[in-house]
């Protein structure tokens, strides 16, 4: 279980580096007390994570893991292409 926790931590940590959430936190930290930003951002990330866990658990009962992985990968790539094309125009 510890190895799973570390693996999940590493994947989420890498995925979150430099994203819009981190940039928003950086902006808030420039004009608010650091502990207020930390608490607010932490609460938001906990809430979003809880929603993802609930949705994933429910979908996992009906959709096989392999199919979920493929759908997640396709959506990730599609969102990436969307931002690339948006940035080019």
OpenMM code with the backbone's topology and positions (N, CA, C; nanometers):
from openmm import Vec3, app, unit

residues = "UNK UNK UNK UNK UNK UNK UNK UNK UNK UNK UNK UNK UNK UNK UNK UNK UNK UNK UNK UNK UNK UNK UNK UNK UNK UNK UNK UNK UNK UNK UNK UNK UNK UNK UNK UNK UNK UNK UNK UNK UNK UNK UNK UNK UNK UNK UNK UNK UNK UNK UNK UNK UNK UNK UNK UNK UNK UNK UNK UNK UNK UNK UNK UNK UNK UNK UNK UNK UNK UNK UNK UNK UNK UNK UNK UNK UNK UNK UNK UNK UNK UNK UNK UNK UNK UNK UNK UNK UNK".split()
positions = [
    Vec3(0.0825, -0.1195, 0.0000),
    Vec3(0.0000, 0.0000, 0.0000),
    Vec3(0.0866, 0.1255, 0.0000),
    Vec3(0.1970, 0.1252, 0.0729),
    Vec3(0.2851, 0.2423, 0.0763),
    Vec3(0.3397, 0.2726, -0.0624),
    Vec3(0.3751, 0.1694, -0.1371),
    Vec3(0.4259, 0.1885, -0.2726),
    Vec3(0.3185, 0.2497, -0.3627),
    Vec3(0.1941, 0.2056, -0.3462),
    Vec3(0.0839, 0.2634, -0.4235),
    Vec3(0.0657, 0.4107, -0.3901),
    Vec3(0.0714, 0.4443, -0.2628),
    Vec3(0.0559, 0.5841, -0.2203),
    Vec3(0.1674, 0.6694, -0.2803),
    Vec3(0.2900, 0.6213, -0.2737),
    Vec3(0.4020, 0.6964, -0.3302),
    Vec3(0.3890, 0.7107, -0.4818),
    Vec3(0.3441, 0.6067, -0.5490),
    Vec3(0.3247, 0.6134, -0.6942),
    Vec3(0.2176, 0.7161, -0.7306),
    Vec3(0.1059, 0.7125, -0.6594),
    Vec3(-0.0020, 0.8088, -0.6844),
    Vec3(0.0464, 0.9506, -0.6550),
    Vec3(0.1172, 0.9682, -0.5432),
    Vec3(0.1719, 1.0993, -0.5084),
    Vec3(0.2611, 1.1510, -0.6206),
    Vec3(0.3527, 1.0679, -0.6679),
    Vec3(0.4476, 1.1106, -0.7706),
    Vec3(0.3759, 1.1504, -0.8993),
    Vec3(0.2796, 1.0714, -0.9416),
    Vec3(0.2074, 1.1012, -1.0666),
    Vec3(0.1291, 1.2314, -1.0537),
    Vec3(0.0555, 1.2469, -0.9447),
    Vec3(-0.0241, 1.3693, -0.9257),
    Vec3(0.0676, 1.4895, -0.9079),
    Vec3(0.1756, 1.4741, -0.8333),
    Vec3(0.2698, 1.5841, -0.8109),
    Vec3(0.3270, 1.6328, -0.9433),
    Vec3(0.3720, 1.5424, -1.0268),
    Vec3(0.4294, 1.5792, -1.1569),
    Vec3(0.3231, 1.6425, -1.2460),
    Vec3(0.2017, 1.5866, -1.2439),
    Vec3(0.0936, 1.6394, -1.3283),
    Vec3(0.0545, 1.7815, -1.2873),
    Vec3(0.0651, 1.8113, -1.1593),
    Vec3(0.0229, 1.9424, -1.1095),
    Vec3(0.1296, 2.0512, -1.1242),
    Vec3(0.2543, 2.0135, -1.1460),
    Vec3(0.3608, 2.1138, -1.1569),
    Vec3(0.3353, 2.2057, -1.2771),
    Vec3(0.3313, 2.3340, -1.2518),
    Vec3(0.3177, 2.4314, -1.3598),
    Vec3(0.1799, 2.4416, -1.4215),
    Vec3(0.0785, 2.3810, -1.3622),
    Vec3(-0.0545, 2.3914, -1.4212),
    Vec3(-0.1232, 2.5204, -1.3768),
    Vec3(-0.2442, 2.5398, -1.4235),
    Vec3(-0.3162, 2.6638, -1.3932),
    Vec3(-0.3435, 2.6797, -1.2437),
    Vec3(-0.3630, 2.5693, -1.1740),
    Vec3(-0.3866, 2.5775, -1.0299),
    Vec3(-0.2650, 2.6356, -0.9593),
    Vec3(-0.1483, 2.5875, -0.9954),
    Vec3(-0.0266, 2.6369, -0.9323),
    Vec3(-0.0060, 2.7851, -0.9639),
    Vec3(-0.0367, 2.8249, -1.0851),
    Vec3(-0.0237, 2.9664, -1.1216),
    Vec3(-0.1232, 3.0526, -1.0443),
    Vec3(-0.2439, 3.0003, -1.0230),
    Vec3(-0.3434, 3.0743, -0.9444),
    Vec3(-0.2961, 3.0896, -0.7997),
    Vec3(-0.2416, 2.9820, -0.7430),
    Vec3(-0.1899, 2.9878, -0.6061),
    Vec3(-0.0764, 3.0890, -0.5974),
    Vec3(0.0098, 3.0894, -0.6970),
    Vec3(0.1205, 3.1850, -0.7003),
    Vec3(0.0663, 3.3280, -0.6994),
    Vec3(-0.0365, 3.3526, -0.7783),
    Vec3(-0.0971, 3.4858, -0.7822),
    Vec3(-0.1600, 3.5250, -0.6496),
    Vec3(-0.2343, 3.4322, -0.5881),
    Vec3(-0.2947, 3.4617, -0.4583),
    Vec3(-0.1885, 3.4859, -0.3517),
    Vec3(-0.0804, 3.4090, -0.3571),
    Vec3(0.0248, 3.4223, -0.2558),
    Vec3(0.0943, 3.5574, -0.2635),
    Vec3(0.0875, 3.6219, -0.3783),
    Vec3(0.1523, 3.7520, -0.3905),
    Vec3(0.0732, 3.8631, -0.3223),
    Vec3(-0.0540, 3.8363, -0.2907),
    Vec3(-0.1345, 3.9425, -0.2301),
    Vec3(-0.2106, 3.9002, -0.1044),
    Vec3(-0.1928, 3.7760, -0.0593),
    Vec3(-0.2597, 3.7275, 0.0610),
    Vec3(-0.1578, 3.6605, 0.1531),
    Vec3(-0.1985, 3.6383, 0.2752),
    Vec3(-0.1120, 3.5689, 0.3695),
    Vec3(-0.0903, 3.4248, 0.3208),
    Vec3(0.0338, 3.3774, 0.3269),
    Vec3(0.0641, 3.2425, 0.2762),
    Vec3(-0.0206, 3.1320, 0.3383),
    Vec3(-0.0459, 3.1385, 0.4684),
    Vec3(-0.1229, 3.0313, 0.5320),
    Vec3(-0.2678, 3.0324, 0.4854),
    Vec3(-0.3222, 3.1505, 0.4540),
    Vec3(-0.4591, 3.1591, 0.4027),
    Vec3(-0.4663, 3.0946, 0.2638),
    Vec3(-0.3676, 3.1240, 0.1804),
    Vec3(-0.3621, 3.0647, 0.0459),
    Vec3(-0.3454, 2.9136, 0.0572),
    Vec3(-0.2575, 2.8683, 0.1460),
    Vec3(-0.2342, 2.7253, 0.1631),
    Vec3(-0.3617, 2.6531, 0.2045),
    Vec3(-0.4327, 2.7094, 0.3028),
    Vec3(-0.5555, 2.6454, 0.3513),
    Vec3(-0.6634, 2.6456, 0.2423),
    Vec3(-0.6828, 2.7587, 0.1766),
    Vec3(-0.7854, 2.7671, 0.0725),
    Vec3(-0.7565, 2.6743, -0.0445),
    Vec3(-0.6319, 2.6744, -0.0910),
    Vec3(-0.5950, 2.5889, -0.2037),
    Vec3(-0.6032, 2.4413, -0.1648),
    Vec3(-0.5602, 2.4092, -0.0437),
    Vec3(-0.5664, 2.2701, 0.0027),
    Vec3(-0.7098, 2.2203, 0.0098),
    Vec3(-0.7992, 2.3048, 0.0616),
    Vec3(-0.9401, 2.2662, 0.0696),
    Vec3(-0.9994, 2.2432, -0.0691),
    Vec3(-0.9648, 2.3311, -0.1630),
    Vec3(-1.0156, 2.3157, -0.2987),
    Vec3(-0.9642, 2.1871, -0.3632),
    Vec3(-0.8351, 2.1587, -0.3460),
    Vec3(-0.7785, 2.0372, -0.4032),
    Vec3(-0.8359, 1.9124, -0.3383),
    Vec3(-0.8607, 1.9173, -0.2076),
    Vec3(-0.9249, 1.8041, -0.1407),
    Vec3(-1.0653, 1.7803, -0.1962),
    Vec3(-1.1415, 1.8879, -0.2163),
    Vec3(-1.2778, 1.8742, -0.2678),
    Vec3(-1.2779, 1.8166, -0.4093),
    Vec3(-1.1912, 1.8677, -0.4943),
    Vec3(-1.1836, 1.8190, -0.6320),
    Vec3(-1.1388, 1.6724, -0.6347),
    Vec3(-1.0442, 1.6381, -0.5481),
    Vec3(-0.9973, 1.4998, -0.5400),
    Vec3(-1.1095, 1.4077, -0.4929),
    Vec3(-1.1869, 1.4523, -0.3947),
    Vec3(-1.2995, 1.3717, -0.3453),
    Vec3(-1.4011, 1.3467, -0.4563),
    Vec3(-1.4303, 1.4496, -0.5349),
    Vec3(-1.5237, 1.4334, -0.6472),
    Vec3(-1.4687, 1.3318, -0.7468),
    Vec3(-1.3397, 1.3414, -0.7777),
    Vec3(-1.2775, 1.2468, -0.8699),
    Vec3(-1.2819, 1.1045, -0.8183),
    Vec3(-1.2593, 1.0873, -0.6892),
    Vec3(-1.2627, 0.9533, -0.6294),
    Vec3(-1.4035, 0.8961, -0.6341),
    Vec3(-1.5010, 0.9763, -0.5996),
    Vec3(-1.6403, 0.9295, -0.6019),
    Vec3(-1.6811, 0.8925, -0.7445),
    Vec3(-1.6511, 0.9805, -0.8402),
    Vec3(-1.6870, 0.9524, -0.9797),
    Vec3(-1.6123, 0.8293, -1.0312),
    Vec3(-1.4835, 0.8189, -0.9988),
    Vec3(-1.4047, 0.7041, -1.0434),
    Vec3(-1.4538, 0.5734, -0.9843),
    Vec3(-1.4913, 0.5770, -0.8574),
    Vec3(-1.5435, 0.4579, -0.7910),
    Vec3(-1.6748, 0.4137, -0.8548),
    Vec3(-1.7623, 0.5100, -0.8821),
    Vec3(-1.8914, 0.4770, -0.9427),
    Vec3(-1.8728, 0.4245, -1.0847),
    Vec3(-1.7888, 0.4930, -1.1631),
    Vec3(-1.7651, 0.4477, -1.3005),
    Vec3(-1.6946, 0.3125, -1.3030),
    Vec3(-1.6068, 0.2898, -1.2055),
    Vec3(-1.5331, 0.1644, -1.1988),
    Vec3(-1.6214, 0.0428, -1.1798),
    Vec3(-1.7406, 0.0644, -1.1283),
    Vec3(-1.8345, -0.0461, -1.1106),
    Vec3(-1.8982, -0.0893, -1.2430),
    Vec3(-1.8989, 0.0019, -1.3411),
    Vec3(-1.9663, -0.0259, -1.4670),
    Vec3(-1.8730, -0.0336, -1.5875),
    Vec3(-1.7576, 0.0307, -1.5766),
    Vec3(-1.6650, 0.0387, -1.6897),
    Vec3(-1.5339, -0.0309, -1.6504),
    Vec3(-1.4862, -0.1243, -1.7328),
    Vec3(-1.3600, -0.1928, -1.7004),
    Vec3(-1.2420, -0.0957, -1.6926),
    Vec3(-1.1427, -0.1310, -1.6100),
    Vec3(-1.0257, -0.0454, -1.5877),
    Vec3(-0.9539, -0.0129, -1.7190),
    Vec3(-0.9395, -0.1108, -1.8056),
    Vec3(-0.8690, -0.0889, -1.9323),
    Vec3(-0.9407, 0.0166, -2.0169),
    Vec3(-1.0722, 0.0090, -2.0216),
    Vec3(-1.1512, 0.1062, -2.0980),
    Vec3(-1.1377, 0.2451, -2.0364),
    Vec3(-1.1407, 0.2516, -1.9020),
    Vec3(-1.1241, 0.3810, -1.8333),
    Vec3(-0.9877, 0.4407, -1.8643),
    Vec3(-0.8843, 0.3584, -1.8683),
    Vec3(-0.7495, 0.4072, -1.8984),
    Vec3(-0.7420, 0.4631, -2.0402),
    Vec3(-0.8037, 0.3939, -2.1332),
    Vec3(-0.8029, 0.4402, -2.2727),
    Vec3(-0.8793, 0.5710, -2.2859),
    Vec3(-0.9975, 0.5769, -2.2259),
    Vec3(-1.0781, 0.7000, -2.2321),
    Vec3(-1.0028, 0.8164, -2.1673),
    Vec3(-0.9416, 0.7924, -2.0525),
    Vec3(-0.8656, 0.8978, -1.9842),
    Vec3(-0.7499, 0.9467, -2.0703),
    Vec3(-0.6787, 0.8536, -2.1318),
    Vec3(-0.5666, 0.8908, -2.2187),
    Vec3(-0.6106, 0.9718, -2.3384),
    Vec3(-0.7200, 0.9294, -2.4010),
    Vec3(-0.7718, 1.0018, -2.5180),
    Vec3(-0.8160, 1.1427, -2.4784),
    Vec3(-0.8857, 1.1539, -2.3655),
    Vec3(-0.9284, 1.2864, -2.3195),
    Vec3(-0.8090, 1.3753, -2.2863),
    Vec3(-0.7075, 1.3189, -2.2240),
    Vec3(-0.5868, 1.3948, -2.1904),
    Vec3(-0.5205, 1.4481, -2.3169),
    Vec3(-0.5075, 1.3640, -2.4175),
    Vec3(-0.4469, 1.4058, -2.5447),
    Vec3(-0.5350, 1.5100, -2.6138),
    Vec3(-0.6668, 1.4889, -2.6127),
    Vec3(-0.7590, 1.5834, -2.6771),
    Vec3(-0.7496, 1.7213, -2.6114),
    Vec3(-0.7447, 1.7242, -2.4796),
    Vec3(-0.7328, 1.8528, -2.4083),
    Vec3(-0.5994, 1.9180, -2.4424),
    Vec3(-0.4932, 1.8385, -2.4504),
    Vec3(-0.3626, 1.8923, -2.4894),
    Vec3(-0.3659, 1.9557, -2.6272),
    Vec3(-0.4258, 1.8861, -2.7247),
    Vec3(-0.4371, 1.9417, -2.8600),
    Vec3(-0.5215, 2.0688, -2.8605),
    Vec3(-0.6288, 2.0689, -2.7796),
    Vec3(-0.7133, 2.1876, -2.7708),
    Vec3(-0.6315, 2.3085, -2.7269),
    Vec3(-0.5490, 2.2924, -2.6232),
    Vec3(-0.4683, 2.4037, -2.5730),
    Vec3(-0.3574, 2.4423, -2.6718),
    Vec3(-0.3039, 2.3452, -2.7422),
    Vec3(-0.2025, 2.3784, -2.8443),
    Vec3(-0.2656, 2.4631, -2.9539),
    Vec3(-0.3789, 2.4194, -3.0071),
    Vec3(-0.4449, 2.4961, -3.1139),
    Vec3(-0.4942, 2.6312, -3.0639),
    Vec3(-0.5432, 2.6348, -2.9406),
    Vec3(-0.5861, 2.7629, -2.8832),
    Vec3(-0.4686, 2.8580, -2.8720),
    Vec3(-0.3522, 2.8074, -2.8334),
    Vec3(-0.2339, 2.8906, -2.8215),
    Vec3(-0.1805, 2.9393, -2.9550),
    Vec3(-0.2031, 2.8615, -3.0606),
    Vec3(-0.1546, 2.9002, -3.1931),
    Vec3(-0.2423, 3.0066, -3.2602),
    Vec3(-0.3650, 3.0174, -3.2151),
    Vec3(-0.4562, 3.1138, -3.2794),
    Vec3(-0.4750, 3.2362, -3.1978),
] * unit.nanometer
topology = app.Topology()
chain = topology.addChain("A")
for resn in residues:
    res = topology.addResidue(resn, chain)
    for name in ("N", "CA", "C"):
        topology.addAtom(name, app.Element.getBySymbol(name[0]), res)
